[in-house]
Amino acid sequence: MTLAVVALGANLPFAGRSPEDNLRLVMLDLQALPCSRVLAHSRLWQSAPVKAEGPVFLNACSLLETELAPLALLDSLLALETRWGRVRSHDKRPALAPARSLDLDLIWMEGFESCTDQLQLPHPRASSRSFVLGPLRDLTPWFSKPLALPHPVTNSPWRIEELWQALPESQRAESQPLTPVVEQAA
């Protein structure tokens, strides 16, 4: 089994439910991924949109153990997004990303690096985004050795707490947890 981190985000309701309710339900869907097991979920975090349209985002991260190869896991995540109403644009880099009912990103997968059009691992912008690093900080106790991501400038490995502290205070303040307790997978 390989450890993997999935980032979750949403800022639009879907099927008559709030983004918060939907993210909690998507966390349950992650537990049903084939050949995978959820170890933990972070708290839900609220953040201002970053280069995106719409209202505030809710974000979280989930830690999984999986037997799936990286592209198979990504395909499973994209299928979940579609089921939850996500419509992906054909424009790979719009000036502002559209608001969305669900965004699932494969952030990191133990022992894997990839830099293709389909998949970049570790996620190239995760280490500079408070809405990813905040939830990742919640998951760090679950790793047997400290998780590190490439620093956005030097590309050298930095621990999550170091990357969080390196963010400007104003950026850290843009992402706040909604709940005081880290949720554990059932």
Secondary structure, DSSP 8 states (H G I E B T S, - for coil): -EEEEEEEEE-S-BTTB-HHHHHHHHHHHHTTSTTEEEEEE---EEE--SSB-SS-EEEEEEEEEE-S-HHHHHHHHHHHHHHTT----S-SS-SSB---S-EEEEEEETT--EESSS-EES-TTGGG-HHHHHHHHHHGGG-SS--EEE-TTT--EEEHHHHHHHS-HHHHHTEEESSSS--B--
